[in-house]
């Protein structure tokens, strides 16, 4: 078996493609901050969009930082899921599916903020006019199955939050929902979440920063013990397979 090592991971980071992110969230600054915080793995998870993932991957090339392309996807029920992939091809395939199910609305940058696609240096490429901040027309369980079919990880985001958190919105865990983990607030211990929500299935509970500004990157993280920084290895660690495991600091 390949030797395992500890990887510091923050799997919930936004760029300027998310209307609610600060303008400083551009690829070179995200990479520099992640490295300064001792992170080994980050996931780029903009709202319903993946177009800036390639630029962050390019900005991190040669640095030792692994950047996984992903999305913070909003379901028909207004529940947010982290969808994390190994490859841009997987992320692009999911983006095409999401685009086909977006609400037929345009973003209002005056109200919600602009949505910028940038290059690896952080320079402007285009402004996205699709309304990425709202729910799509894909139901929760259908979305989870589709992401898994593409080989991605499915992790409901900030599950106890009243807005867009699975438990906060639905008040239950759907009986047929299959996920790889669930994200909880760093202010809550896993045991506290399980006590508050006794119906919660035996799902791994992790923490991430949900960074919308640079200073937040890496302030909340999860440590994974892996053979390589891939989504497949993350899945093994989340399920305690092949001696892989994770730890929430």
N, C-alpha and C positions, 0 to 999 in steps of 0.2 A: 504494500500500500504506500502511495506517496506520502512524504512527511506532511503533517498538518502545521499550520502557523496561524497566529491570530491576525485577523483583518478588522480594522476599525471601519465601520460602515455607517453612512448616512444616506438612506434610500428615499429621501423625500426632499428634493431641492428644485426650486423654480428658477426660471430665467425671465428675461424681459418679454418673452412670449406670453407669459401670464400677466393679464392686465393688472393684477393686484400686487405684482412684484415691483421692487424699486428699480430705478434705471441703472443702478450699479451692478445688477445681476447679469453681467455679460461673461462670456466664456473664459477669457484670461484671468479675470478677477475671481471668478468662482473657483477655478483650478488653483490659483495661488492661495486663496483662503483655505481651501480643503487641505492642501499640502501643509500649510502653516499650522493647521489643527491636528496634524498627524493622521489624517484619514487615508485609507487605502482604497476604498470603494465608495463611489457616490452614484446615485441614480438621478437622472434629470426627469422630472415629473411635472411638466406644465399642464395646465388645465385643458383637457380634451385635445391636446396638440403635442406633436413630437418634432416639429421642424427645427428646433435649436439643438437637438441632441447631437447631431453630426458635428456641429461647430464646437461643442464642448469636448467631444471625443477627440477632435483634431487638436484643440488647445492643450489637451492633456498628453498628447503623444510624446513619448520619451521621458515622461516625468515619473513614471512608476505608479501613477494614480489610474485606477480602472474606473471608467465612466460607463455605466449601463444606461442604454436608452429606455425611456419609459414614458408614462403618462399618468396624471391624476385624472381619472375618467369619472364623469358624473352620470349615473344611471337614470333611467326613467323615473325611479322613485326618489331622485335627488340624494342618493347615497354616493359618496366618493370612494373609488377604488384605486389603489396604486397598482399599475400594470407594468411590470418590469421585464425586460427582455435582454438577451445576450447580443443580438445583432440588430443593425439598422433595418435589415430586410424584414425581420419579424415586426419591428415597431412600425415600419411603413405599411405593412399589410394590415395591422390593427388600425392605423390612422385612416386608411381607405375605408374600412368598415365603419369607423366612427363618423367620418365625413358624410357618409350616406345616410346617417341617422341624426345629424344635427338639426336643431330647430331652424326653420327658415327665417332667421333674423340676422341682422348685422350688428357688430359691436358698436357701442356708443362710447368713443374714447373720452369724451367730456365727463361722462357719468361713471364709467368703469375703469378707465385708463386705457392707453394704447397697448397693442400687441405687436411687438417687434420681432422679426426674424433677423438675426445677425450672423456674421461670419466668425471664424475662429479668433480674429483679432477684436471682435466686438463691434465691428463697423456695420452700419445699417445696410440691410439687403432689401427688405420690404416690410410693409405693415399689413398684418392679417386683418381682414374685415369680417371674417366669420365671428359669430357670437360663441366664444368658447367658454364663457363663464357659467352657462346654464346647463340644465339637464339635457341629455340626449333622449332618443326614443328607443333605447335598448334596455330591456329589463335586467335587473341585477343578476339573477342566476344565469340568464342567457349570456350576459357579458362575461361572467366568470368562466363559463364553458368555452367560449370563443377564445379568450386569452390563453387558457390552458391548451387548447387545440393548436395554438401557434407556438407553444413551448414556453410561454411566459409565466411569471409569478403573479398571483392574485392576492393582494393584501388590502382589506378594507382600511381606509384611513381614519385616524382619530375617532375611533368607534363610539366613544362616549359623548362626543360633542353634540349639542342639541341641533345644530345646523350641519347637515351633510354627513354626520356620523351615523353609521349603521344602526347602532342601538338607540342613539338619540332621535333618529327619524322614525324607525320602524318599531322600536320598543321590544324587539325580539330578534332572534337569529333564525333566518329561514331554514327550515329543516333539510332542504336539499341543496343548500349553498355549500360549495366546496372551495376552500381557500387554503393558501399556504401558511398564512399567519394573519394576525390582526394587529393594527397599530394602536397603541394607547398613549396617553399623555405621560410625560416624564414625571408629572406630579402625583401619579398614581402607581402604587405597586401592583404587580400581577395578582397577588393574593387579595388585594382590596377590590380589584375589578371583578374577580371571580366571586367574591362575597356579595358584592352589590348585584351581580347578574348571575344568579345560580343556574340559569338556563343556558349560559354560555357554554358551547361545546369545548372539548379539550383541544383548543387551537393555540399554537404558539403566539405569545404576546411580545411584541418588540416596540422599540421607540426610535423615532427619527426627529429631525429638527423642523421639518416643514418650512425650510428657510425661504423667506421672501426678501431678505436683505443679507448682506455679506456677513455681518457679525453673528448671525444665527447659525451659520454653517458649522456643523460639527459640535455645537453646544449640546445637542442630544444625539445619541448614537447607539448602536448595538455592536457588540464584538462577536465576530464569527470565527470559528476555528475550522479552516478549510484547507484543501489541497491546492486550490486555484480560485481566483476571484471571478467566478462565473455564476450565473443564475442557477444552473444545475447544482453547483456545489452549495449555494445558499439554500436551495430546497432540501438537500440532504441534511444540512445543519439544522434547519428549522424542524425537521422530523427526527433528528437524532440518528440518522442512518450512517452506517459505515464509519462510526466513531466521530463523525462531525457533530458539532454542537454550537450553541450560541449562548451569549451572556448579556444581560442588560445591566450596565453599570449602575 
